[in-house]
Amino acid sequence: MTNYVYIATSLDGYIAGPNENLDWLNSIPNPDKNDYDYSDFIKNIDAIVMGKNTYQKVLTFGKWPYNKPVFVLSNSLPNIPKDLIGKVEVIKGDIKKLTRQLTEQGFKNLYIDGGQTIHSFLKEDLIDELIITIIPILLGDGIPLFHRLDQQLKFKHKNTKSYNNNLVKSHYIRDR
């Protein structure tokens, strides 16, 4: 199984502003409606694993944006809305055990999303690739992408792309 992080951060490393604000993600004009290679990334993903907070934020976007199975890590999430049954499943327990179960179910490439979920996977050394797009804005406060880890995790740089003279996306692979 390969676990991927595909995420945007501010220059100062935040994935959300104060009060979980995401408005800053739209601060760069995108007249061509460029998806910055997201569609190429997502077509190789079998399923998405996200935390409860990210799931609840995605629910506020209106239309459900994913056509892949979504697994939400939560010990306290209430029922899934009827229109998402069959698209979303709540899972709980040890992350290593859960990833083994997903592998046994045939999932090979997981997209790991959400600050706390990414951190939990990093703590267990379960992230294989990081694809991070930096948006040129300083938020000054918010939810950081990275938190304290008990061990160093080394990654190799695969490539970096620049988009519209604004965004910089770097791809890293775990160096084991």
C-alpha angles and dihedrals in degrees: 000000000000119000117203133192114204110178147138125234136184119248088264093053104259123141093192133018127233113314089019090289114176099177091106089068087074094049094102116075113241106186093164093051088235113184091202092233094306091130090055090050098046096048088067093050120098098192144351125236116197139161128251095258093052091046091051090049091050089052088063091059092078110227114053104253101202131083092181127082111275122208115196118204108219141133094194110032115135121227122313113249112261093245090059098049106121090023100062130039126184114224131182140183139057112357095220091052091046093052090050089052092049090050090051088052089058101259111142106167119043127187107214113205137178130055100257093040092051090049092050091051091047091050088056092043091242100134114100101174135023120200108184126179115198117211112203099242132106111221097180093208141022139087112339122219094223130044134180115302129197092225140028116258116200123208132186120227111244101177147322128218131190121212128199091342087284115070126059119196119192126189120206130184124206111259104215 
